[in-house]
Amino acid sequence: MEKTDVLVGVFDETDRLRFANRAFRAAWSVAPQEMPLWSDMMRRNYAAARGTIISSGDFETWLRSTLGRRGKTGFRAFETDLHDGRWLWMTETTQENGWMLCVASDITTVRVDERALRQDRDNAIKVDQTDELTGISSRRFVMARLRALTATSGEAWSDVGHVAVLDIDNFKYINDRFGHATGDAVLKNFAVTLQRLVRKTDILGRVGGEEFILILPHTSLAEAEAVIDQMLAAVRRSRPLPQEVSFRYTFSAGLAGARQGDDPDEVYRRADLALYAAKMRGRDQIAIDLPASPRLTQDPG
């Protein structure tokens, strides 16, 4: 494998490089005994203008968008170009435990006009799968992953994980009191704060407004609660307005289990009902699926 021109790399569940052959290390400037996180590897190569060409002028926004899709499906294939002039066809194969095999082949000789058409296609798909304001996954992408998760491919009604609906508390008041620019800053801060705590196989997306959805595949109730508890604490500590250090905000979460064969819309509805229960209990907390709870007709904010 060391002698082949095919680029091969293996990343663990934390997205740390655990193996890379000579071709892979050369392309992304990784030392033989080095095991960087994928995000750190990309960040330093971006600063040095080497490795993958990233056309965005805002690296962190690009990174957040890319992490929203990286490792979220069992298999992903795409094309990418390098600063050394090569054009690569890359595949990412992710196991349920989050370990990922990356394999890339040099396709530089493919006609430039065909390459441009495929790049336009890939960019259009990326835009469709990304929330424009926050840079995380769009509702369309997340709901597609939820449908794939609950699709019956094995034993029907077996547990496949948990789904959480997250909502920023008193967001209307924030917009009315401080203006929509502050509201947008809070939404971006919320996405960034949560993205840092999302595991490789988890999917975080914005549904719309101040509402977000988090899919936790192959995760027990206790594990799902622990992840969201960490997020609640992190948001309490965050300061989205550097000039207003006293400004703070919180969010509430509703959590529901998902099984193979479930209707994705019903799973979402159960998590949404739990969210309303968390709001009614005082906000800034998590509530577990309460299917018997009546849907409230007035949004408690």
Secondary structure, DSSP 8 states (H G I E B T S, - for coil): --S-SSEEEEE-TT-BEEEE-HHHHHHTT--TT---BHHHHHHHHHHTT-SB----S-HHHHHHHHHTTTTSSSEEEEEEEBTTS-EEEEEEEE-TTS-EEEEEEE-TTS-HHHHHHHHHHHHHHHHHTB-TTT-SEEHHHHHHHHHHHHS-SSSTT-EEEEEEEEEETTHHHHHHHH-HHHHHHHHHHHHHHHHTT--TT-EEEEEETTEEEEEEET--HHHHHHHHHHHHHHHHH--S-TT-TT----EEEEEEEEETT--HHHHHHHHHHHHHHHHHTTSSSEEE--TTS---SS---
